[in-house]
Amino acid sequence: MQLGSRLAKLLKAGDIVCLYGDLGTGKTTLVKGMAKGLKINEAHVHSPTFVLMNLYEGRIPLFHFDFYRLDDIEQIGMIGYDEFLYDNGIAVVEWAEKLKSLTPKEYLHIQLKHRNEDQRVIKMSARGKRYKEIIEKIK
């Protein structure tokens, strides 16, 4: 939650965050923290597994995608995700590995892994200059 909140304060409209990690690694919890940092009630944030995307209005709109249930890259294109990905909000994509060739050229890559039942390992890497700057500021 704390990392998400700190990260949100560095993000701006048009930024893209791609989340990678197994079930239960904390992807949605990280998004809740981002929502809190954007002045969105984190209690309203739920994984959009069945609806594919939730929109949360805050200081900057937050587009929360979850592609866990998608099996075909064409399904992603059919929902018009790119209209939101490059829109006036911050896009966060859970299960971003499902994007394959649709993965944006520049984005913040966040990998979450289990260290143990109560701890996670979080690794961030930048795909593009903008995201390198964000990582430098969050250190």
ABEGO torsion letter per residue (X at the ends): XAAAAAAAAABBBGBBBBBBEBBGAGAAAAAAAAAAAAGBBAAABBBAAAAGBBBBBBABBBBBBBAAABABAAAAAAAGAAAAAABABBBBBBGAAAAEAABBABBBBBBBBBABAABBBBBBBBBEAAAAAAAAAAX
